Amino acid sequence: MRKELIIWLMFAAAAFGSDFATVVVESKGPFGVYPYDQPEAALGEPTASIYDDDSYFASFVCSLVYGAWNTDPQNQPTVVTLGTGSSMILGFDHRVADDVNNPYGIDFIVFGNAAFITQGVVRPDSDLGALWLTSPAAIIGEKVKVEVAQDPNGPWFGFAGGPYADNLFPTNRFAWDSEGKTWGNDLDPLRPVNPDLKLSDFSGLTAAKAIELYEGSAGGTGFDLRWMTPQDFEQLRADDQTGRRWIQYVRLSYLSPLAGEIDAVSDVAACGDYQHPLPAGDVNQDCRVNLLDLGILAENWLVCTWDCQQ
């Protein structure tokens, strides 16, 4: 206990790296036609807005009823399409841990361009408080196979029976201001949607109410490393310092019969991870500094003082 206490009181790691995949390690086509043929479109943050040059010649916010497609307003591709037999490996610049502090235990999120089907047409000026999802709820989306590894050369481990990317839960980058009937604050692409939610939970809701079910998340399909088979999970090496098993590479592959799209991959944020170190003095590592920590400190300080006198 005294050794751990010293480590955590002295630990003050500076934030570094990116919360999103930063490199395309390998890509194997065929991919879609331009602008859906760029694997690099899957790096960085999920798309926030889309330029529609087909019908409205205007910008749309990327929402759970209007998925990413075409280009963004800066003419950059938004997603890559995985054609028959295609795959790509994306890498993080850090280890993505199986972290007990992560919301719902989810470790990383994959964003596609799925969207809920609505009972009316989605326009740039649609009031999401008056735009209803179908009942039963339905999604325009595909399924993309997701595998993980600690090394870009493998071994690779999958999630038998899913979940699959580019399905639940469609990306939604902003909250909806029902009073002003406009978009509000940013939603968090590092926070997963509650994985216990089902497609049926969205049936017959307005788009605004559906966004509320995300509880601050920007959507995407969440993955917990513990959803792998126990045998595969145990094959992941543990970090020497934290003792947590980890991955650093994600392989995304075409899954018959439909070509799917990938927009981004993020590392779920939590207190105590590589970007968000535990606060100084958080002895019991509960992300709070309070009397509980003081009590542990006092107890072990007295023991240490007594030991040091011998």
Backbone hydrogen bonds, N-H to C=O, Kabsch-Sander energy under -0.5 kcal/mol:
donor,donor_aa,acceptor,acceptor_aa,energy
5,L,1,M,-2.5
6,I,2,R,-2.1
7,I,3,K,-2.1
8,W,4,E,-2.5
9,L,5,L,-2.0
10,M,6,I,-1.7
11,F,7,I,-1.2
21,A,265,V,-2.1
22,T,91,G,-2.5
23,V,91,G,-1.5
25,V,23,V,-0.9
25,V,89,I,-2.2
26,E,89,I,-1.2
28,K,87,S,-3.1
32,G,36,Y,-1.4
32,G,81,T,-0.9
36,Y,33,V,-3.1
41,A,38,Q,-2.2
42,A,39,P,-2.1
43,L,40,E,-1.8
44,G,21,A,-2.1
50,I,60,F,-2.9
51,Y,71,T,-3.0
52,D,50,I,-0.7
52,D,58,A,-3.0
53,D,51,Y,-0.9
57,F,52,D,-0.9
58,A,52,D,-1.1
60,F,50,I,-3.0
62,C,48,A,-2.5
63,S,61,V,-0.6
63,S,66,Y,-2.0
66,Y,63,S,-1.5
71,T,51,Y,-0.7
72,D,76,Q,-2.4
75,N,72,D,-2.4
78,T,70,N,-1.4
80,V,262,I,-2.0
81,T,36,Y,-2.3
82,L,260,G,-3.2
83,G,30,P,-1.9
83,G,81,T,-0.8
86,S,83,G,-2.4
87,S,28,K,-2.1
88,M,252,L,-1.8
89,I,26,E,-3.0
90,L,88,M,-0.5
90,L,250,V,-2.9
91,G,23,V,-2.7
92,F,248,Q,-2.4
96,V,247,I,-3.5
97,A,95,R,-0.7
98,D,245,R,-2.9
99,D,97,A,-1.5
100,V,98,D,-0.5
102,N,99,D,-1.5
105,G,102,N,-2.2
106,I,103,P,-1.8
107,D,223,F,-2.6
108,F,223,F,-1.7
109,I,266,S,-2.4
110,V,221,T,-2.5
111,F,264,A,-3.1
115,A,140,I,-1.7
116,F,64,L,-3.7
117,I,138,A,-2.6
119,Q,132,W,-3.1
123,R,121,V,-0.6
126,S,123,R,-1.7
128,L,126,S,-0.8
130,A,127,D,-2.0
132,W,130,A,-0.6
133,L,205,L,-3.5
134,T,117,I,-1.9
140,I,115,A,-3.3
141,G,139,I,-0.8
142,E,166,D,-1.4
144,V,165,A,-1.7
145,K,253,S,-2.2
147,E,251,R,-2.2
148,V,157,F,-2.8
149,A,249,Y,-1.9
154,G,151,D,-2.3
157,F,148,V,-2.5
159,F,146,V,-0.6
160,A,158,G,-0.6
162,G,159,F,-2.3
165,A,144,V,-2.2
172,N,218,A,-2.7
173,R,62,C,-1.9
175,A,185,N,-3.1
177,D,175,A,-0.5
177,D,182,T,-3.2
178,S,176,W,-1.0
181,K,177,D,-1.4
182,T,177,D,-1.5
184,G,175,A,-3.2
187,L,173,R,-2.8
188,D,216,G,-2.8
191,R,188,D,-1.2
197,L,194,N,-1.8
201,D,198,K,-1.3
202,F,199,L,-1.7
203,S,200,S,-1.3
204,G,134,T,-1.6
205,L,202,F,-1.7
207,A,128,L,-0.6
207,A,131,L,-2.8
208,A,128,L,-2.2
210,A,206,T,-2.2
211,I,207,A,-2.1
212,E,208,A,-1.5
213,L,209,K,-1.2
214,Y,210,A,-0.5
214,Y,211,I,-1.3
215,E,212,E,-1.5
217,S,214,Y,-1.5
218,A,188,D,-2.2
218,A,191,R,-0.5
220,G,169,F,-3.2
221,T,110,V,-2.7
222,G,220,G,-0.6
223,F,108,F,-2.5
225,L,223,F,-0.5
227,W,224,D,-2.8
228,M,225,L,-1.5
233,F,229,T,-2.7
234,E,230,P,-2.2
235,Q,231,Q,-0.7
235,Q,232,D,-0.9
236,L,232,D,-0.6
236,L,233,F,-1.3
239,D,244,R,-2.7
243,G,239,D,-2.1
246,W,237,R,-1.0
247,I,96,V,-2.1
248,Q,149,A,-2.5
249,Y,149,A,-2.2
250,V,90,L,-2.7
251,R,147,E,-2.6
252,L,88,M,-2.7
252,L,250,V,-0.5
253,S,145,K,-2.1
254,Y,86,S,-2.6
255,L,143,K,-0.5
255,L,258,L,-0.6
258,L,255,L,-0.8
260,G,82,L,-0.7
262,I,80,V,-2.0
263,D,111,F,-3.5
264,A,111,F,-1.3
266,S,109,I,-2.6
267,D,19,D,-2.9
268,V,107,D,-1.9
268,V,266,S,-0.5
269,A,190,L,-1.8
272,G,276,H,-3.8
273,D,270,A,-1.9
273,D,276,H,-0.6
282,D,279,P,-2.1
283,V,281,G,-1.9
285,Q,282,D,-0.9
290,N,288,R,-0.6
293,D,290,N,-0.7
294,L,290,N,-1.7
295,G,291,L,-2.6
296,I,292,L,-1.9
297,L,293,D,-2.7
298,A,294,L,-2.9
299,E,295,G,-2.5
300,N,296,I,-2.4
301,W,297,L,-2.4
302,L,298,A,-2.2
303,V,299,E,-1.6
304,C,300,N,-2.6
305,T,301,W,-2.8
306,W,302,L,-2.3
307,D,303,V,-2.9
308,C,304,C,-2.9
309,Q,305,T,-0.9
309,Q,306,W,-0.7
310,Q,307,D,-1.6
